[in-house]
Structures are given as structure tokens and as C-alpha cells.
Amino acid sequence: MTYENSLEFALKLDEQDELKKYRNKFHIPVINGKETIYFTGNSLGLQPKSTKDYIAQELDDWAQWGVEGHFLGKNPWFAYHEMFAKPISKIVGATEQEVVVMNNLTVNLNLLLVSFYRPTATRYKILCEAKAFPSDQYALEMQVRNAGLNPDNAIIEISPREGERTIHNEDIITVIEAAGDTLACVMIGGVNYFTGQVFDMKAITAAAHKVGANCGFDLAHGAGNIELKLHEWDVDFACWCSYKYLNSGPGGVSGIFIHEKHCNNTDLPRFAGWWGQEKETRFLMEKGFNPIKSAEGWQMSNAPILTMAAHKAAIDIFDEVGMEKLLKKQRLLSGYLEFIVDDVNESLNGSDKSLEIITPRNWDERGSQVSVIANGYGKDLFDQLTKEGLISDWREPNVIRMAPIPLYNSYEDIYRFGEILKKAIDN
Ligand SMILES: *Cc1c(COP(=O)(O)O)cnc(C)c1O
């Protein structure tokens, strides 16, 4: 695609967009009377207009049926989570028994580490990327300490090479091989939240298995954003949240993946609760935990139906559109954002300032997100962009993270962003 930095060009792409009707299915925030340019779908996805009705349905059933809603409601709560198995398995590339929706992300990460990080006296190390999302860092640190180990020698972190911003997959693999049979587990953010880099999950998993370690990914920035084939890649476990790319509302429920070769293994250690118990015996209230033979066997509590209803509203849209169409538009849309940033950067040539895209430019290594370092600028640049109607994310000292979303962002959004950016830079 040869892009142009003009309104006419952006409007033409919008006209040809096969997903254009979906923008109107979302609430686009209007602040101070002005429709915003919303580029933070990687942080909190926008609300589908249908969400209210999905939640209202469950409130109505609760009003009408009380506890009987578990079995007599329109979508019986007893089995509510089961409605996600099919659509979610398509989003993450799994079989239906390998996924379940439950709890919140960091909770699930900890639960999965209980099963898949089982340190012994000789095999006790866990590998992650340096500067992982803080919640993941804290989870790993405490998992290691709970096992009586010292994080300083049990956690291996992989950094970008000197002077670089992103991590080479081959460096991860080299470190896995070097750790060899001391390595118990690999747990990496499959898509880095800061740079937007997508790791080669297939190759990393293969390398981990070769030395006898388990391998899992935090896909907070992956689910709904990139093509995933968790089953085929032979990944052992994964988890994600639903409120970023999956548009399911603040603090929304999380999903987990456990590979077929593990999820039927009832001997695999785990934390447990009654919702993981075989359905036939769950309500007998008897002694003895017999987990369901699927990822459902990792559930502990009964499902939070109201947030699950919000998730259902969003996932029904994903299911209608399908990942293939989303990914096709994503490339054009994020590619356009990349082009506009480069174009504005040209005007800075010869000055001591620049807009440096740190997200990899190769499509195997990126999704929607474009992270830009505003060299020579401070937070006033960001504040000015915000004043002009851009909602994006600023990380100190000078990184702007933006993720245009195929379901609800337009090419015009990106053109308008370019105009705002030029104006802010000229000031
Ligand atoms: C967003 C995000 C989280 C947030 O965790 P919650 O438990 O949902 O609050 C954790 N890890 C990563 C990698 C994230 O991107």
C-alpha cells in the first residue's frame, strides 16, 4: 500500500473499509464536546453499545429468578462460562477443552505457575523478559520466594542488546540452551506491553521443551491483537485479560489456556475450589477433589456473571467478524499510523529532535501497537496532544504508546492524529 498524508486519502480508505460499520457499534468517548481519537484500546478497549443489554439480561434474570437463575435463566449461570469455549478457542488457536474464562489475569498467572513452575533442587530457574509488566515481575518474584528460593539466582531476565530497544528471539533461545537442565519454566509476555514486540512463541516453546522446561505466555497484549496458535505451537499454558484488545470492560474476566496434554491430567498439582470439581459431584458437597478433565478443572470460584456478560457482548462481535478480517485491517491501519509518524518525523530532519518508532517494523513481530520515542520532547508534547483530543498512553521519560483498533478506529482518526501531532510539534 502506498499511503498519502491527506484527508482525502484517509476518507477513501474508510469508504473501502469492510469493517466500517463496526465503529458505530462502539461508544467513542466524547470529551469537552469533541469526539476523541482513541488510541488506547491496548489499555482499555472501548465499550460495545450492546454491553448494557447483555448485562441487563442477567440483572433481569436475577430479579425474576433469584437463585433459580443458575438453571432457569436465559443463559443459565451454572454453565455461563461454557459459552466462551468455542469463540475464545478460535481467538487463541486452541481446542475447546484447552480454554476457560475465569478470575483476573494476575490471579490466573499465579494459578498457572503453581501448576507449571514446579522447582526442584536442581531444576529451579524461571526465565522472563527484562522489564516485564510489573504485575508479572511481582508474581514471579513471589512464586520463587514461596518455593524458598532467592529471586536473584532463580529468575533469569533477558534484555535487549546494548543500544537496542527490542529483544532478539535468538538471544532468548541461547539463554534457554545455556540454562539447560536448571531451567524449570519460561514465562514471557508474548507481546511486550511497552514496545509492542511480538515474540516467536513457537521457537521459544520448542527451545524450552528441548531442555525439559515448561513454557507459557502472558498474552494480555496478544489476545484479540495477533494471530495465535497456542495448541499448534505446543505452548504449555497461557493467560490473558479481556479488557484490553477484547473490549470487555474495566477489570474484566481473564482467560487461560492449558495444552491438551496437561489439561486432562488430574494428577497435575494446582490450587482448587468447587467450580473445578467434576460437575456430577460438585453439588454433593463431599470430601475429595476430582477435577474436571479440561482447563475448567482449574476454576476455583463460581463465575462473576455480570462481568462475564460484558465479555460475552464483546466476544460475540469478535466471533461475527473473525480474526482474519481484523488482522487484515490491522496491517493497513497500524501501517498508516507508522507512515504518518514517519512523515511528521521527516519535518524534524536537521533538528536535534525526532520521533523514533521502537516497535519492530516487520509484521511477524508486531500487532496494532506503535510505540514512539519523542526524542528531545517532554510531557508537554503529550499534554498538548491530549488537549487536542488524542487519548494515548505516555510512559516516562518520553514514550507514546498508541494502538489503533480495527474494530472501531478509522483511517480518518489517524490522519487527524497526524494533524494534531504536527501542530503540537510546531508549537
Ligand atoms: C495489563 C497487564 C496485566 C494486568 O493484570 P491484571 O491482573 O489484569 O490487573 C498484567 N500483565 C500484563 C503483561 C499486562 O499487560
The ligand as an SDF file (V2000), in Angstrom:
LIG
                    3D

 15 15  0  0  0  0  0  0  0  0999 V2000
   -2.3800   -5.4030   31.6440 C   0  0  0  0  0  0  0  0  0  0  0  0
   -1.4200   -6.4250   32.1260 C   0  0  0  0  0  0  0  0  0  0  0  0
   -1.5700   -7.0030   33.3890 C   0  0  0  0  0  0  0  0  0  0  0  0
   -2.6630   -6.5550   34.3480 C   0  0  0  0  0  0  0  0  0  0  0  0
   -3.0080   -7.5500   35.2360 O   0  0  0  0  0  0  0  0  0  0  0  0
   -4.4400   -7.6050   35.9540 P   0  0  0  0  0  0  0  0  0  0  0  0
   -4.3270   -8.7700   36.8270 O   0  0  0  0  0  0  0  0  0  0  0  0
   -5.4730   -7.7230   34.8810 O   0  0  0  0  0  0  0  0  0  0  0  0
   -4.6200   -6.3190   36.7080 O   0  0  0  0  0  0  0  0  0  0  0  0
   -0.6730   -7.9950   33.7700 C   0  0  0  0  0  0  0  0  0  0  0  0
    0.3260   -8.3960   32.9270 N   0  0  0  0  0  0  0  0  0  0  0  0
    0.4900   -7.8490   31.7100 C   0  0  0  0  0  0  0  0  0  0  0  0
    1.5910   -8.3280   30.8150 C   0  0  0  0  0  0  0  0  0  0  0  0
   -0.3650   -6.8350   31.2770 C   0  0  0  0  0  0  0  0  0  0  0  0
   -0.1810   -6.2690   30.0730 O   0  0  0  0  0  0  0  0  0  0  0  0
  1  2  1  0
  2  3  1  0
  2 14  2  0
  3  4  1  0
  3 10  2  0
  4  5  1  0
  5  6  1  0
  6  7  2  0
  6  8  1  0
  6  9  1  0
 10 11  1  0
 11 12  2  0
 12 13  1  0
 12 14  1  0
 14 15  1  0
M  END
$$$$
